[in-house]
Amino acid sequence: MLYCDLILNALPETLRFALQAMSTTKYEYQSEFARRYYGKGKAEGEAEGISKGRIELILRMLSVRYKEVSPSTEVYVRGVSSSELDCIAERLLSAGTLQEALGGSTSNCGIAQ
């Protein structure tokens, strides 16, 4: 924010308006440094967002199917690996109880190891 403020303050009014009107979502970074680190951060953020979305979806599915998800179940689901999330989602389709949906080993869920 500091650099942006300094640059905007130093620019003539017409250039300041042009810069402020630029679409930041379409801007392509010019320096190799910015491209490398912005791209890395963006990819990491997207992966984290996808993971959080999967967790929230599975928790929602568990609560719809089994009416209530305890805080300890929520902590458990938030702490499992990505492959175990896949297994829980698969077991959820046929499990009769919450424990069945959460239980079992990853090798029993039909995911190629």
Secondary structure as UniProt FT lines:
FT   HELIX           2..10
FT   HELIX           13..21
FT   TURN            24..26
FT   HELIX           32..66
FT   HELIX           71..79
FT   HELIX           82..92
FT   TURN            93..94
FT   HELIX           98..102
FT   HELIX           106..108
FT   TURN            109..110
//
